[in-house]
């Protein structure tokens, strides 16, 4: 894992959030994991808007998905923003029979964060975490910082180690999201 501190800021539209603090940021500081805060004007939920607003590539903008693993168990899937989650592959990686996306009320209850601001760090209840292995090839990725409009630029290896992620292929075959313009409100 990286040492406590900050990485260089990314993206032309991004700004550093030196005075910003969330449970996710507090958790990372306590663990001594490096990150840089990147803030943007949140207008629309989703990785596509976050990538566009920060100037960071969508394939390196991580979306945190809360998943229902059945039997009252839940987990997290960390995915590139430009791909869809293959729930059958996720179930295999996490060693369960099936997986499905959790509904918004459960996602918010389990993590303590609002949809559109869900971070894998500092969540209310420990959950199993699977991370798409292809994210590991990037030097840095953006992941939600626990509040809408706050992203964290980090080394993917630090995310995987800090959360004890299970790495695997979680992508829908041919499931790359088409490039699309995001309309602001």
N, C-alpha and C positions, 0 to 999 in steps of 0.2 A: 504494500500500500504506500501511497505517497505521504509525504510529511504534511503536517498542518500548514496551511497557507493558501495562496491564491495562484491561479494560472493566469496567463495573459487573457484579456477580454477578447471576445469574438464579435464579428458582425457589425456592419456600419450602423444599423438601427438600434443596436443594443447599447445599454449603458450599465456601468458597474453599479451594484447596489451595496456599497460599502456599509451603509447603516441599516440594511435589511436583515431581519432575523425571523426565521420560522422554526418550527420543531425540527424540520429536516436539516436546516443549517446548524442548529444547536447540536443535533445528534452527530453530524459529520465532524464538527469541531471537537466534540467529546471523544470521538474515535480517532482523531488526528488524521483525517483523510482530506487530501487537497481538493480544492474546488475553486471556481470563480463564479461569482453571482452575476447573472445577466438578466436585466429587467427589460420589459417592453410593455407597451400599451395593450393590454388584453382586451380584445373585442369579440373574438370568436373562440369557442373551445376547440381544441384539437392541435395535433402536431403540425399540420400543414400551415396553419396560421402562425404558430409559434416560430416555425422555421422561416417563414416569409418575413415576419416582424423583426427577427434577430439577424437575418442574413446568413443563417447557418443552414447547411444542406439538410434536406428532409430525411435522407437516408441515415444521417447521423443525429437526428433529433429523436430521442427515445420516448415512446409512449408507454405509460405504466397502466396496464390493464388488470383489474381485479377479476379473478375468475372463481367460479363455483366448482368445487371438486367433488361435490356430492357428499351426502352424509353429514352435512353441517360444516364441512371443511372448505376453506377458501385459500387462495394463493394469489401470487402476482406473476404477470408475464411482462417482461421488458422487451419491447419490439421496436425495430426501426419504423419511423413514422410513415414510410412509403410502402409498407407491406401489411397484409392482413394476417391475423393469427390463425394457425391450423390447430383447432382444439384437440383433435385426435393425437397430433404430434406432441402437444403440450401434456396431455394425459400420460403418454408414454414416458416423457422426460421426468414428470413428477411421480410416476409410479402409481397412478390411479386408473380406474376403469374409464372414466369420462370426465370431460371438463366443458364448461360453458361460461360465457361472459356473465358476470354478476350484474344484477340490476343496480341502478344508481343509488337507491337508498341503502342497500347492503354495502356497496363500495364506500360510501361516505361514512357509514356506521363503523365499518371495520378499520378504516384508515384514519378517520378523524379529519380528513381533508374533503373539500368540495370537488365534485367532478369538474375537470378542467384544471385542477390544481393538485392532483394526486401525485405525491412523491413516494418512492419506495422506502425513503428514509424517515425514521421517527414516527412510524405508524403506531396506532393504538395497541394493536395485537400482533405478535409475531406470526408471520405467514411464510410458507414455502415460496421461494422465488426462482422462476426459470427465466433465463436470459437467452435471447437469440444469439447463437455463437458468432454469426457474421459481424456483430457489432465489435467484436474483439480486435478486428483488423485496423480499426480507426485509431489515430493517435488521441483524439478527444471526441466526446459526444456531449450533447445537451440532454439533461434529464430534468423533470419538473422539480422545483424547489419547495413545494408544499403550499403554494399560493398561486392563484391565477396571475400571470404576468411576471413570474419569477422562475427562471431556469438556472440550472447549475452546469457549468462546463467542467467536465471531469474526464479522467482517463478511464476507459471502460474496465480495465483490469482492477482499478480501485473499487468500482461499483460491484463487480463480481466477487471480489474478496471480502469487501465490507458487508455484503448481504448474504454471503455464502451461497451464491447463485448456482443453480444447476444449469450448465450450458448445453444447448442442443439446437437442432434445426426445428424452428417453430413456424416457419413460413408456409403459407398456402402456395402450392405449386402454381406458378404463373399468376400469383396473387399480388403482384406489384400494383400499387395504386397509380392510376394514370396521373401525369402532371396536370394540375388544374390550378387555375387562379382562384385565390380566396378573396371573396368580396368582403369588404369591411362595411360595417353598419353605418 
